[in-house]
């Protein structure tokens, strides 16, 4: 339905701006998860700590305080928790641990971390508290995954989106706090087998636990039996019944399984540097060629970004039969270099091994790369299976719940896929309504005001919107309205008229599974042809007005209701809306003095649309 009411506009429009702000505390502590604020260059630094296995909570009295110095001074308060992560909002730069009583820096373990701008970085060391004090150690993959999951629990994380994620290891830390978790039940024959989920020991079978949706690697291991490896994609609750096969004698060295391994140039996070990117890859290539388990080939690989992570695009690599990818990242900031070499498992879509190095960006890079290559080869040797065991498998299972359409994970996938795959929205609307305007007419020195009521009006409106993000779109359209009008003076006879308009502007969109709600602000130009007026002042008079050109700013709130949730076909929807135009100006193209401020408009519309 379209209804337009126009009346005289003679008041000013009041614009109210509300400004809210907060002032952060000058001392940087990890008491609560920090917000990024308005500084796009600010970064988030995480420090992993744990309690020594031999220590008990009662061995500690209060918190143990440490300090890191850098562009900001960080105060590290370690409590008696089993483990935890201290989060700090920091300015970019190099942060170094400050020695203190009962604090021991282990040889060969980094005692500093370089924080690039606009990043979320996990320090390359862990702090372990015991009854004798605190010592540093090397952070492992389990620590990285715990840190990633702990990061995901904070509701404020989406405000940090867009920052580079460094040092977390796994490619799938669940960073969306609204992601739905599914139940997983695992039973084995024989019972008591160890169950590893994404390389972290989850317990002994039979076992039941909850896990976020997506792709996961589940390893089941028991003494005297072959390992069972499952790659599962969770979209619902999962039940896994694993029957382990007795272990057979391992093959001879010549029969050892070989892995197709691509070595790709590193990715620069601080500006293009093809020479360093190629140098790091070539050094690892020469070292890994000596491993008989690897078929090493230099190659360029496609890269994609998921949330704050950048990683190889695994789908085309899996299609060409690649098992592993060797590559990584480096950043050069103020003469300091940060290098991370990664071993990616294509099927598991995760990082199997990683080595990080910090140092000056000088000639010692060549010596550093030799050290990195040796340490990386040791890490590869550690994660590759012993002879006769399989690391890579082509088996993948998808678990879908019966109520998948109602699950939050499925909802989010459908909503996102709808606007990403079909961003163009075409709508046609029609209806009826009317509007009222006032004019001042002069005939032979006699001036009178005439009210024109136009209605019913039958419009046809076509418009196109283009989604440019999860919350924003742009649109444009045109309308042609045909109707009749009458005036408030005699004789009251109906006459046919028409108007045409074009409009364009931005939209703010709120999406759900079955409906979208959008707010729009358009610049509209409308044309109305010449109109003839009559009135009676003893005798009949006649005057022509126009033609007229209107410019206004209609604001609209509208909705789209989708008839189905499928995204593999073109979604069809019902469209309706309510609009208000609080400001406009009328130009009299006929020169009869009718220019000036005009109308407050209210619009209702109803129609159908389709996404393409």
N, C-alpha and C positions, 0 to 999 in steps of 0.2 A: 504494500500500500504506500502511496506517496501522498503526503499532505503538506502543503507549504502555506504558512501564514505570514504575511508581510504587513508590517505597520510602520508608522513614522519612527525613525531612529534619531533621537535628539539628546541622548545622554552620553557621558564619557564612559569608557571601559576601564575598570580598575584592575591593575595588574599587581598581584601580591607575590613577593618572592620571600621564601623562608630559607634562611641559611643556618645550617647546624654544623658544628664542628667540635672536635675533642682535642685535647692537648695531651700527648703521651708523656709518660714519666721519663726523666732524664737518665735513670739508672736502668740498664738492660739486664733484667733477670728473666727466668723461665717459669714464673709463677702461673701464667696462663698463656693460652695459645694466642700469639700476637696477630693483629690485623695489619694488612699491608699499607693502609692509608692511601694518599694520593700520589705518592712518589713511585713512578713506574720503574725506577732504577733500583729500588730497595730489594733486598734479597732475604731469604729465610734460611737460617743455618740450624742444622740438627746435630746434637752431640749424643751419641749412644753410650749408655752406662749400664752396668750390671753388678750384681753381688757375686763374689767368688763362690764356687760350689761348696767349698769347705766351711764357709762362714755362715753363721746363723743371724737372724735379725736381732737377737738379743746381744750380739757381740758389739753393736754400735750404740753410741750415745749421741743422739742428735744428728745433724747434717754435717757433711764434710765439704768445706768450701774451697774451690779452686778459682783461678782467674785466667782469662785469655785477653791478651792485649792486641789491639789493631785500631782501625778507624773508630771503633766503639770499644768500650771496656765491658767485657762480659763476666758476670759472676755466675759460677757453676756450683750449685748446691746439690750434692749427691745424698739421697736418703738411703734407707735400708731396703728399698724395693728389690725384687728379683731382677728387674731390668726396667729401663725407661729411656725416653728421649727428651732432652732439653732443647726447646725451640727458641730461637732468638731472631728478631727482626733486626737486620744489620745493614750498614752501608757496605758497598763493595770494597774489597781489599784483602790483605793477608792478616790472619789471626793466628797467634802463637800462644801455646800453653806457657804459663809462668810457673817456674819451679816453686815448691813449697815444702814444708816439713812433711815427712812420710809420703811424699809423692815421687814416684819412680817412673822415669821415661825409659822404656825398653829400647835397647839398641836396634837400629834398623826400622823402627816404627816412626812414622811421621809425627812431629809434634806441632804442626801448623797446617792450616788449610787456607787456600786462596778462594775467595768468594767472588765470582763474576757478577756483573750487574744483572738484575732481573732473573734471578735463579733461585731454585730451591735445592740446597746441597746438603748431603750427609757427610760429615767429617770422615776421613779415611782411617780413623783410629777409634778404639773403644776404651772407655775408662772402667776399670774393674776395681771395686772396693772390697777390701778384706779387713780383718782385724788389725793388720799391720799398716794400713794406709791405702793408697790408691796407686795403681800402676796402669800403664798404657798397654794396649795390645792391638793386634790386627783385626779389623772388622771382617766378618765372614758373610756368606750369602744369607744365612739364617738371620743374622742381625739386620741386614738390609731389608729383608722381607718383613720382619717385625716392625721396623721403622716405617716402611711404606704403609702397612696396615694401620699402625698407630696414627699416621698422618691422615688417613682416610676417615678416622673417627671424628675429626674436628669439623664442626658444621661451617667454620669460617674458611675451609679450604678453597671453595670455588672462587673466593676473592683473589686467590693467588694464581688462578689459571692464566696461562700464557707465559709463565716463567719457565726457564729450562730446568728440568729435573736431572740432577747429577748425583751419582754415587749410590743410587738405590738398588742397582743390579737388575732385579727382575723387571720385565717389560710390562707386567700387569699388576702393579700395586693398585688395589681398588681405591681410587681417589675420589669416588663419588659417594658421599655419605648416605644418599638415598637408594643405593643399589640394593636390590632385594637379595636375601640370602636363601639358599635352598638346602634341604636336608639331604645328607649323603649317608647311606648305610652300606657297609662293606662286610662281607663274610668270606672266609677262605677255607679251603681244604688243602692242607691241614689247618686247624685252628691255631691261633697264637702267632701268625705271621706278622711281621712288622709292616706298617703302612706308612709310606712317605707321600705327602701331598706337596707338590711343588718343591721337592727336595727338603722338606721339613718333616721330621718324625711326628706323626699324629697319634700313634699308639699301636696296640696290638689288636688284631681281629679276633672276634667280631667287634665292630666299631661303628658308632653313629656320631655324626657331627654336622655342623652347618657351615656353608661356604658360599661366597658370592658367586653369581653367575659368570659365565664366560668359559674360557678354555683352561683346563688344568691337567697336569701330569700326575698320575697316581702310580707309584711304584710299590709292589708287594713283594716282600723278601722273606725267605725262611731258609734255615740251614739245610743243606742237602737237596734243595729244589732250585729250579731255574727261576730267575726273576720274572714277574709278570708286570708289564708296563701298559697302562691304559691312558690314552689321551681322551678326555671327556670334555664335551662342551655342554655346560649346564644351562638349561632353560627351564628347568623344573626339578623336582626331587629325583634322586638317583638311587638305584639299588644295584650293587655290583657283587656278583657271586663268582669268585676267582678260584679255579681249580689249578693248583701248581703242579708242574711236571717234574719228575725226579731229574736231578742234575746228571748230565752225561759228561764223559771225559772231554776236556777242552781240546780244541783243534791244535794242530801244529802251528808254529809261528807263521809258516807260509800260507796257512789257511785263515789267518786272522782277518776279521771283517774290516773293510776299508770304508772310509767315509768321504763322500764327495764334498770338498771344502773350497769355498770361494774366499779369496783374500781381496778386500776392496779398499780403496783409498779412504783415509780417515775424514771425518767431517769437521770442519772448522766452525767453532762457535763464536769467533771474534773477528770475522772477516775472511775473505778468500785467501788461501795460501796453498796453492797446488803443489809446491815443492815439498813442504812439510807433510802434506797429506799423502803424497806418494812415497816419501822417505819412510814414514812409519810403516806403511803397508809392505814395502819392499823388504825392510829389515825382518819383519815377522815371516814373510814368505820364505826367505832364505833359511830361517831357522826351522820352520815347520816342514819344509821339504824333506828333512832328514827323518821324519816320523813315518814309518812304513804303514801306519794305520790310516794315513790321510792322503787322499788324492787331491793335491793342492793346485789350484788354478787361479791366476790373477784375473780379476773381473770387476767391472763396475756393477753395482747393485742398486735397485730403486729404493728410495727412502720415503717413509711416510711419517706423519706426526699424529699421535693419538693423545689428546689432552695436552699435557706438558712434555710428553715423551716423543723423541724422534728415534726411529729404529728401521731396520730393513723391512721392505714390503715382503712378507713371508709367502703370500699366496703364489705369485709367479715363480719364486725361487723353489717352492715345493713342486710346482708343476714341471720344472725342468730337472727335478731329481736331486737338488742340492740338499745335503744333510746339515752342513755347518757353514757359518759365515764368520770370518775373522775381519774385524774392523773396529772402529772406535771413534772417539772425539778428542779434540784438543782445543785449548783456548789460550791465547797470548794476551796478557793484560799487564801493562806497565813493566815490560821486561821479564815478567814471570810467566812460566809455561805450566799448564796443567794438561796431562795426557791420561786418557783412560782407554786401554785396549780390552776389547770384549770378544768372547767366543759365543756366538749365537747358535742356539739349537733351532733349526727351521721348523721342525714338526711341533716342538713344544712351545715355540714362540717365546723364548725366554733366553736369558743370559746364563750360560753354563760356567763361565770363568771370566774373571776381570782382574786387571792389574792397573793401578793408578800410580802416577808419578808427578811430583811437584818439583820445580827447580827453575833456574834462570834460563832465559831463552838465548843462550850463547853457544859457543862451540862444544860445550859439554853435553849438548843434545845428542851428539853421535855416541858418546860413551854411555849416556843414559839409555839410548835405544838398545844398545847391546845388553845392558842390565835388564831392561824391560823384556827383551826377547827371551832371555834365559829364564826369567821368572815366569813369563807367560807360558813357555813350553812346559815348565814344571806344573803349572796349574792345569794345562790341557792334559798332561799325563795323569794328573790326579782325578779328573772328572771322566775321562774316557774309561770305558769298561775294561775289566780284565778279559783275557782271551776267552772266547766262548759265550760272553754275555752280550746282550743287545742293548745299546743305548737308544738307537733310533728305530722307530717302528712306524708303519703307515696305518696302523689301526686307530680309528677315531670313532667315538660314540657320542651321539647327541641325546641328552635326556631332556624331555619336554613334559611339563606337568599338564594334567588334564584341563586345568583352568588357566592355561597359558595366556589366553586373551585377557584375563582379569589380573594377571600378575603385573607388578610394577615394572619389572624388567621388560616384559613384552610391550607394555604400554609405552615406555620411553623409546623403545626401538621403533615401534610403529609411528609414533609422533615425529621422531627425528627423520626417519626414512621418508615420511610423507612429504615434508617440506624440502628435504635435500634432493630427492629423486624427481619430484614434481613441483618445482618452485613457481611455476606460472599458474595464476588463478584467473579464470575468465568467468564473468558473471553477467547475466541478463536479468533486469528487473522491470516490473511494471506495476501499475496500481491506479489509484485515482485520488483526487484531493482538490485543493483550491488555495487561492491567496487573495490578499486584500492590499491595495495600494491607494495612496492619496496624491492628487495633483491639484495645481492651482491654474485655472483657465481664465483667459482674458478675451472677452468678445465685445467689441465696440465700447471699451472703457468699463464694462461690467466684469468684475472679478468674482469668481466663485470657486469653491473647492469641490472636487468630485472624488468620491470613493468608488473604486472599481473592484468588484468582487469577481474573481475568475474561478470558475468551477462549474461542473466537475472537469478536472484535467486528467487526461490519460497519457502518461509518459511511457517511453521506452528508454531504458538506461543500459548502456553497455560499458563495462569497465574491466580493466586488466590490472592485477597486482603481481608483483615479483618479490618473492621472499629472498632476503639477502642475509639472513641469520636467524637464530632461534627466536629472537624477539623483534626483529625489524623487517619491514618491507617498504616498497615504494609502489605507487599506483597512479593510473590515469584513466580517464573515461570521457564519455560524451552522453548527452541526453537530448531527446526530442520529445516535446510535450504538445499535444493537441487538445484543445478544449473550447469552451464558450465563456463569454464574460457578459456581465451586465453592470450598470452603474446605478447610483442611488437617486438620480434625477429622472423625471419622466421624459420621454416614454421609456419604460423598463422593458426593453426588448433584448433578446439574446443574440450575440454575434460570435462568429467563430474566430479564433485566434490560435497562434502557435508560438512557442519559444524554443530556442536551441542553446545548449551550453556545453562547454568543455571544462575539465578540471584535472588537477594532478597534485600529488603531495605525498608525504611520508605516512607510514602506519606503524603503530606499536601493537604487537600481537601476543596474546596469551593463549597457549595451545593446550589441549587435552585430547583424550583418546577419541571422543566423538564430536567435539565442538572446538571451534576457535572463537575467541573474542578479540576484537581489534578496535583500536582508537585511531582515527585519521584526522589530519588537518590538511585541507586542500586549498589551493588558489583556484577560484572558479570565475569564468567569464561567460556571461549569458547575454544572448541577443533576443530582443523582442521587436516585431515589426510595428509599423504605424497603426495606431488605434484611433477610431472615430468616436467622439463623445457627443451626446445630446443632453439638453436640459430645457426647461420651460421657464421663461420670464415674460409672461404675457403672450409671447410668440415662441415658436420653436427656434432653437439655435443649434449650431453644429461647430465642432472644432476637432482638428486632428493633432495627435500627440505622437512624437517619436519620428523615426524609430529610436529605440532605447538600448543602451549597452550597460550591463551591470557587472561590477567586480566585487566579489565578496570572499570571505574565508570560512566556508562551512566546516564545522567540526562534527564528527560522527562517531558513535559507538555502534558497532555491528557485531553480528555473530554468523558463524557458519556451522550448520549441523550436518555431519556426514551420515549418509544412509548406511554405510558399512565401514568396517575397520580395515578392510583389505587395502594393501598398498601395491599389490601386483597388478591391479587394474586401475584405470583412471577414476579417482574418487569423485563422486557426485555429491553435492551438498545443497541444503536449503539455506538461503541467505536473507537476512533481514537486518534492519538497523534504524536508529534514531539519530537525527542530526540537528545541530543548532548553528545558525550563522549570526553572530552578534554584531557584525560590522560589515558595511558595504557602501558602495558609492554608485550613483546612477548618472550616466552620461546621456544627455539628450542629443542624439545625432540629427534630429530634425530642426533644432534651433528654436523650440517653443518655450524655453526657460524651465524645463523640468529637471535639470541636473541638480545634484546635491546628495547629502547623506540619505540613506534609505535602509530600510527593513531589518527587523529581526526575524529570522526564518526558523521554522521547525519542520523537520522532514521525517517521514516514515517511509520505509521501502520494504519490499518483499520480492524474492526472486529465486532463481536456480543458478548453480554454478558448477564448474568442473575444474580439476587440477590437471595440468599437462606437463 
